[in-house]
Amino acid sequence: MMFSFPLLLVSIWFSAMQAKQFTKCSLSQELNDLAGYRNITLPEWICIIFHISSYDTQTIVKNNGNMEYGLFQISDKDFCESSWTLQSSNTCDISCDKFLDDDLTDDIMCVKKILDIKGIDHWLAHKPLCSDKLEQWYCKVF
């Protein structure tokens, strides 16, 4: 029992070190490669991500029997492989766990595939919350 407790603490600490809680401005800097792809603006992405994951890379949500991972809430039903869903299409050819770290490179690559296949309306927050009046989602740098 003494051995498992320190191991548990180390695993919690390691997980916490991998997670990142972005701010609107720090996320704007990270998403430069996505800005303008398929004519989706950076403020639209900042708004969508705020509403679906609160800028937290460790967000996991159960939705209609599937799990959605990371900032972009990428589903294990269609786009990544997880132990929760046995028959995933895994279109992005990646483990869902990769969407929970602070390296957004693989997330952005998968998001571009999702946009190519399903378009921006795949993210349900876009149309009602993030398609107009986007002034508050700009990052003001002084």
Protein Blocks (a to p, Z undefined) as FASTA:
>chain_A
ZZmmmmmmmmmmmmmmmpccddfklmmmmmmmmgopahiafklmmmmmmmmnoopakbcc
deehiacehjkopafklmmccfklmbbgklnopafklmmmmbfklmmmmmmmmmmmnomm
lpmmlmmmmmgokllmpccdZZ
